[in-house]
Amino acid sequence: MLRISYVELPVKDVAGVRDFYAGAFGWDFTDFGPEYSATTSGDTDLGLNGDQEQATAGILPIIEVTEDLEGALEKVVAAGGTITLPIFPYPGGRRFHFKDPHGHELGVFINEPEAH
């Protein structure tokens, strides 16, 4: 069963927001450059995205697929979704963003340790 395994927040101050959540809840973060930091607990993780080119209007739930990211994109489109950010690589995998027919934006990702 596919599940939401990641939630991403668009932020303007990655370090400040990271320090807030670390202080408030004791969460450990891994920095992936100056514009991204994330928990890596393996449960439902939290990402802090400071890249303004990828900024979403609000919280971005992200669904994990275990195989065939391209197939997942095709199914989203066939079901009536609109791609808002085509498949792109990031350290550890690839993902895309879409809006459902009601305008909610979500992402879909696949872990691929060799992806850059």
VODRENKE-675495 format. One line per field, with one value per atom (N, C-alpha, C): y, x, z; atom name; residue in one letter; residue number from 1. Coordinates in pm, whole numbers. Example, Ala and Ser with C-alpha at 12.3 -4.5 7.8 and 13.67 -1.06 7.14 Angstrom:
REM VODRENKE-675495
yy <- -569, -450, -330, -225, -106, 3
xx <- 1319, 1230, 1320, 1285, 1367, 1290
zz <- 780, 780, 780, 708, 714, 787
atom <- N, CA, C, N, CA, C
res <- A, A, A, S, S, S
n <- 1, 1, 1, 2, 2, 2
***
This chain:
REM VODRENKE-675495
yy <- -118, 0, 124, 215, 340, 430, 511, 596, 728, 827, 952, 926, 942, 912, 1033, 1147, 1265, 1388, 1489, 1616, 1725, 1810, 1915, 2052, 2137, 2274, 2370, 2461, 2567, 2668, 2702, 2794, 2896, 3010, 3111, 3108, 3051, 3045, 2901, 2820, 2677, 2658, 2724, 2706, 2745, 2856, 2901, 2806, 2757, 2664, 2529, 2485, 2361, 2370, 2480, 2497, 2502, 2560, 2562, 2420, 2337, 2202, 2115, 2135, 2060, 2097, 2226, 2270, 2233, 2247, 2221, 2073, 1988, 1846, 1752, 1806, 1720, 1643, 1687, 1616, 1643, 1539, 1551, 1573, 1666, 1698, 1672, 1639, 1629, 1741, 1820, 1927, 1873, 1908, 1872, 2001, 2074, 2205, 2313, 2439, 2550, 2568, 2505, 2527, 2408, 2306, 2190, 2118, 2082, 2005, 1912, 1794, 1698, 1603, 1557, 1447, 1321, 1223, 1097, 979, 982, 878, 750, 760, 643, 629, 707, 709, 818, 895, 1009, 1122, 1158, 1258, 1397, 1497, 1637, 1698, 1759, 1829, 1979, 2055, 2201, 2249, 2301, 2338, 2490, 2540, 2682, 2723, 2629, 2659, 2727, 2856, 2932, 2890, 2827, 2779, 2658, 2583, 2466, 2492, 2615, 2646, 2618, 2556, 2532, 2633, 2646, 2744, 2706, 2579, 2533, 2404, 2336, 2208, 2111, 2035, 1941, 1798, 1724, 1582, 1508, 1411, 1339, 1189, 1125, 983, 907, 800, 718, 602, 583, 463, 381, 251, 166, 123, 146, 115, 193, 221, 281, 419, 518, 655, 707, 672, 715, 658, 534, 474, 544, 586, 660, 793, 861, 988, 966, 861, 832, 807, 736, 708, 835, 924, 1052, 1130, 1139, 1213, 1146, 1014, 941, 958, 974, 991, 1135, 1227, 1365, 1464, 1421, 1512, 1594, 1707, 1797, 1804, 1775, 1779, 1925, 1959, 2096, 2107, 1996, 1991, 1852, 1844, 1714, 1641, 1516, 1433, 1502, 1508, 1567, 1487, 1483, 1411, 1500, 1435, 1502, 1400, 1440, 1342, 1230, 1112, 996, 948, 1019, 971, 1068, 1049, 1136, 1157, 1266, 1291, 1385, 1396, 1494, 1548, 1663, 1724, 1727, 1723, 1731, 1798, 1843, 1891, 1794, 1761, 1676, 1761, 1700, 1777, 1890, 1889, 1994, 2100, 2088, 2188, 2165, 2052, 2020, 1972, 2029, 1988, 1882, 1777, 1669, 1633, 1553, 1502, 1350, 1292, 1147, 1126, 1038, 1015, 867, 838, 704, 720, 635, 633, 562, 624, 567, 618, 545, 596, 644, 590, 632, 760, 810, 934, 1056, 1154, 1278, 1396
xx <- 84, 0, 88, 58, 131, 82, 173, 134, 208, 153, 225, 334, 457, 569, 656, 616, 700, 611, 642, 571, 676, 656, 755, 693, 767, 723, 805, 741, 817, 857, 985, 1034, 1129, 1144, 1238, 1367, 1362, 1478, 1495, 1563, 1578, 1640, 1750, 1819, 1730, 1658, 1572, 1457, 1392, 1281, 1333, 1446, 1508, 1536, 1597, 1630, 1504, 1396, 1270, 1222, 1209, 1157, 1252, 1381, 1478, 1461, 1446, 1430, 1296, 1190, 1055, 1026, 1077, 1041, 1160, 1282, 1400, 1430, 1377, 1400, 1540, 1601, 1731, 1712, 1787, 1778, 1911, 1904, 2021, 2011, 2116, 2118, 2165, 2092, 2127, 2156, 2255, 2288, 2217, 2238, 2182, 2031, 1972, 1831, 1742, 1797, 1713, 1765, 1672, 1704, 1587, 1614, 1506, 1536, 1428, 1444, 1460, 1528, 1548, 1524, 1410, 1377, 1329, 1281, 1227, 1078, 1021, 877, 824, 726, 685, 781, 863, 967, 920, 993, 963, 1079, 1049, 1149, 1123, 1230, 1222, 1287, 1207, 1256, 1266, 1387, 1411, 1438, 1428, 1450, 1326, 1333, 1216, 1165, 1249, 1203, 1112, 1124, 1040, 935, 924, 832, 687, 615, 472, 396, 267, 187, 165, 177, 153, 227, 182, 242, 229, 335, 337, 346, 233, 241, 307, 392, 462, 441, 397, 367, 488, 524, 638, 591, 656, 635, 764, 751, 869, 925, 847, 897, 817, 877, 812, 752, 838, 793, 723, 773, 711, 569, 552, 419, 323, 374, 291, 248, 339, 306, 196, 209, 108, -29, -32, -158, -219, -136, -186, -253, -189, -244, -373, -372, -489, -609, -582, -690, -740, -676, -722, -633, -514, -420, -344, -290, -211, -70, 29, 168, 210, 262, 307, 459, 528, 674, 711, 765, 800, 905, 924, 1022, 1157, 1216, 1348, 1426, 1559, 1641, 1673, 1699, 1749, 1839, 1921, 2009, 1928, 1939, 1869, 1750, 1711, 1596, 1549, 1423, 1358, 1215, 1153, 1013, 949, 816, 740, 629, 572, 461, 340, 221, 98, -11, -115, -236, -348, -426, -543, -654, -765, -872, -931, -906, -957, -852, -732, -628, -529, -536, -440, -309, -198, -69, -4, 45, 116, 238, 325, 441, 441, 518, 539, 689, 747, 891, 923, 1045, 1102, 1245, 1281, 1420, 1507, 1615, 1715, 1850, 1916, 2040, 2145, 2143, 2243, 2203, 2080, 2036, 2107, 2131, 2199, 2112
zz <- 0, 0, 0, -88, -92, 20, 77, 189, 182, 249, 265, 367, 326, 416, 441, 385, 393, 384, 461, 455, 441, 343, 316, 339, 408, 433, 349, 276, 210, 317, 323, 426, 363, 428, 381, 461, 581, 671, 718, 636, 667, 805, 833, 962, 1079, 1067, 1176, 1203, 1097, 1115, 1166, 1112, 1159, 1309, 1351, 1492, 1579, 1528, 1601, 1629, 1523, 1541, 1623, 1607, 1688, 1836, 1863, 2001, 2060, 1982, 2033, 2053, 1963, 1967, 1976, 1976, 1986, 1859, 1746, 1621, 1569, 1511, 1447, 1297, 1242, 1100, 1032, 904, 818, 716, 702, 604, 470, 366, 229, 154, 199, 143, 222, 183, 260, 243, 140, 112, 144, 213, 244, 368, 455, 574, 601, 655, 675, 790, 853, 947, 863, 916, 842, 936, 1003, 1100, 1035, 912, 845, 865, 954, 973, 879, 917, 836, 866, 770, 791, 748, 797, 767, 691, 576, 498, 501, 505, 504, 376, 283, 150, 138, 127, 110, -33, -128, -270, -325, -350, -393, -531, -614, -745, -730, -620, -597, -489, -443, -335, -374, -285, -303, -219, -244, -172, -26, 5, 141, 169, 271, 308, 192, 165, 53, 105, 110, 144, 27, 58, -48, -29, -136, -137, -189, -119, -160, -246, -361, -441, -434, -444, -432, -567, -674, -807, -910, -1023, -1140, -1114, -1093, -1074, -1199, -1317, -1441, -1454, -1412, -1414, -1319, -1203, -1107, -1168, -1238, -1303, -1407, -1486, -1588, -1524, -1412, -1344, -1286, -1232, -1180, -1292, -1407, -1521, -1571, -1583, -1631, -1537, -1409, -1311, -1303, -1375, -1378, -1308, -1263, -1198, -1300, -1254, -1339, -1283, -1364, -1320, -1304, -1186, -1160, -1161, -1139, -1145, -1197, -1319, -1377, -1293, -1321, -1248, -1247, -1127, -1111, -1007, -1020, -923, -803, -692, -571, -502, -406, -341, -277, -332, -277, -356, -461, -536, -642, -683, -782, -738, -786, -753, -853, -842, -919, -830, -871, -800, -892, -832, -909, -826, -896, -830, -862, -758, -781, -842, -884, -949, -863, -733, -646, -614, -674, -658, -546, -476, -371, -434, -391, -446, -358, -420, -354, -436, -379, -450, -447, -535, -539, -556, -472, -482, -479, -525, -517, -467, -372, -323, -425, -460, -550, -501, -412, -352, -451, -573, -672, -744, -723, -790, -733, -817, -772, -800
atom <- N, CA, C, N, CA, C, N, CA, C, N, CA, C, N, CA, C, N, CA, C, N, CA, C, N, CA, C, N, CA, C, N, CA, C, N, CA, C, N, CA, C, N, CA, C, N, CA, C, N, CA, C, N, CA, C, N, CA, C, N, CA, C, N, CA, C, N, CA, C, N, CA, C, N, CA, C, N, CA, C, N, CA, C, N, CA, C, N, CA, C, N, CA, C, N, CA, C, N, CA, C, N, CA, C, N, CA, C, N, CA, C, N, CA, C, N, CA, C, N, CA, C, N, CA, C, N, CA, C, N, CA, C, N, CA, C, N, CA, C, N, CA, C, N, CA, C, N, CA, C, N, CA, C, N, CA, C, N, CA, C, N, CA, C, N, CA, C, N, CA, C, N, CA, C, N, CA, C, N, CA, C, N, CA, C, N, CA, C, N, CA, C, N, CA, C, N, CA, C, N, CA, C, N, CA, C, N, CA, C, N, CA, C, N, CA, C, N, CA, C, N, CA, C, N, CA, C, N, CA, C, N, CA, C, N, CA, C, N, CA, C, N, CA, C, N, CA, C, N, CA, C, N, CA, C, N, CA, C, N, CA, C, N, CA, C, N, CA, C, N, CA, C, N, CA, C, N, CA, C, N, CA, C, N, CA, C, N, CA, C, N, CA, C, N, CA, C, N, CA, C, N, CA, C, N, CA, C, N, CA, C, N, CA, C, N, CA, C, N, CA, C, N, CA, C, N, CA, C, N, CA, C, N, CA, C, N, CA, C, N, CA, C, N, CA, C, N, CA, C, N, CA, C, N, CA, C, N, CA, C, N, CA, C, N, CA, C, N, CA, C, N, CA, C, N, CA, C, N, CA, C, N, CA, C, N, CA, C, N, CA, C, N, CA, C, N, CA, C, N, CA, C, N, CA, C
res <- M, M, M, L, L, L, R, R, R, I, I, I, S, S, S, Y, Y, Y, V, V, V, E, E, E, L, L, L, P, P, P, V, V, V, K, K, K, D, D, D, V, V, V, A, A, A, G, G, G, V, V, V, R, R, R, D, D, D, F, F, F, Y, Y, Y, A, A, A, G, G, G, A, A, A, F, F, F, G, G, G, W, W, W, D, D, D, F, F, F, T, T, T, D, D, D, F, F, F, G, G, G, P, P, P, E, E, E, Y, Y, Y, S, S, S, A, A, A, T, T, T, T, T, T, S, S, S, G, G, G, D, D, D, T, T, T, D, D, D, L, L, L, G, G, G, L, L, L, N, N, N, G, G, G, D, D, D, Q, Q, Q, E, E, E, Q, Q, Q, A, A, A, T, T, T, A, A, A, G, G, G, I, I, I, L, L, L, P, P, P, I, I, I, I, I, I, E, E, E, V, V, V, T, T, T, E, E, E, D, D, D, L, L, L, E, E, E, G, G, G, A, A, A, L, L, L, E, E, E, K, K, K, V, V, V, V, V, V, A, A, A, A, A, A, G, G, G, G, G, G, T, T, T, I, I, I, T, T, T, L, L, L, P, P, P, I, I, I, F, F, F, P, P, P, Y, Y, Y, P, P, P, G, G, G, G, G, G, R, R, R, R, R, R, F, F, F, H, H, H, F, F, F, K, K, K, D, D, D, P, P, P, H, H, H, G, G, G, H, H, H, E, E, E, L, L, L, G, G, G, V, V, V, F, F, F, I, I, I, N, N, N, E, E, E, P, P, P, E, E, E, A, A, A, H, H, H
n <- 1, 1, 1, 2, 2, 2, 3, 3, 3, 4, 4, 4, 5, 5, 5, 6, 6, 6, 7, 7, 7, 8, 8, 8, 9, 9, 9, 10, 10, 10, 11, 11, 11, 12, 12, 12, 13, 13, 13, 14, 14, 14, 15, 15, 15, 16, 16, 16, 17, 17, 17, 18, 18, 18, 19, 19, 19, 20, 20, 20, 21, 21, 21, 22, 22, 22, 23, 23, 23, 24, 24, 24, 25, 25, 25, 26, 26, 26, 27, 27, 27, 28, 28, 28, 29, 29, 29, 30, 30, 30, 31, 31, 31, 32, 32, 32, 33, 33, 33, 34, 34, 34, 35, 35, 35, 36, 36, 36, 37, 37, 37, 38, 38, 38, 39, 39, 39, 40, 40, 40, 41, 41, 41, 42, 42, 42, 43, 43, 43, 44, 44, 44, 45, 45, 45, 46, 46, 46, 47, 47, 47, 48, 48, 48, 49, 49, 49, 50, 50, 50, 51, 51, 51, 52, 52, 52, 53, 53, 53, 54, 54, 54, 55, 55, 55, 56, 56, 56, 57, 57, 57, 58, 58, 58, 59, 59, 59, 60, 60, 60, 61, 61, 61, 62, 62, 62, 63, 63, 63, 64, 64, 64, 65, 65, 65, 66, 66, 66, 67, 67, 67, 68, 68, 68, 69, 69, 69, 70, 70, 70, 71, 71, 71, 72, 72, 72, 73, 73, 73, 74, 74, 74, 75, 75, 75, 76, 76, 76, 77, 77, 77, 78, 78, 78, 79, 79, 79, 80, 80, 80, 81, 81, 81, 82, 82, 82, 83, 83, 83, 84, 84, 84, 85, 85, 85, 86, 86, 86, 87, 87, 87, 88, 88, 88, 89, 89, 89, 90, 90, 90, 91, 91, 91, 92, 92, 92, 93, 93, 93, 94, 94, 94, 95, 95, 95, 96, 96, 96, 97, 97, 97, 98, 98, 98, 99, 99, 99, 100, 100, 100, 101, 101, 101, 102, 102, 102, 103, 103, 103, 104, 104, 104, 105, 105, 105, 106, 106, 106, 107, 107, 107, 108, 108, 108, 109, 109, 109, 110, 110, 110, 111, 111, 111, 112, 112, 112, 113, 113, 113, 114, 114, 114, 115, 115, 115, 116, 116, 116
***
